[in-house]
Amino acid sequence: QVQLVESGGGLVQPGGSLRLSCAASGTIFSIFTMGWYRQAPGKQRELVAAITSGLTTNYADSVKGRFTISRDNAKNTVYLQMNSLKPEDSAVYYCRRGEGPLVVWGQGTLVTVSS
């Protein structure tokens, strides 16, 4: 039973920061690319950031310089540090393990950026 559990979402003011965590269980975590996606109402789910087993990272242009993805294989956890948050960052954020037929998704954590 593979399970991804996200945490750390909530309400934050513009310019503030949040740190999201995704804890994986029932999977060989270290060999997979891990990613964060987000989906706002009425919009498609989009890639926010990804990190490979070799620690190569990839970010959406909209979050470059503000967000940082990292992983701790010993803890089976991937993180997303979000700084300088904007209202347009508001969305449900989903953790993803792997690609294609091996992909596993978490249930998401809601981030709301509003004053």
Sequence and secondary structure as in RCSB ss.txt:
>XXXX:A:sequence
QVQLVESGGGLVQPGGSLRLSCAASGTIFSIFTMGWYRQAPGKQRELVAAITSGLTTNYADSVKGRFTISRDNAK
NTVYLQMNSLKPEDSAVYYCRRGEGPLVVWGQGTLVTVSS
>XXXX:A:secstr
  EEEEE  EEE TT  EEEEEEEESS GGGS EEEEEE TTS  EEEEEE TT  EEE TTTTTTEEEEEEGGG
TEEEEEE S  GGG EEEEEEESSGGG EE   EEEEE  
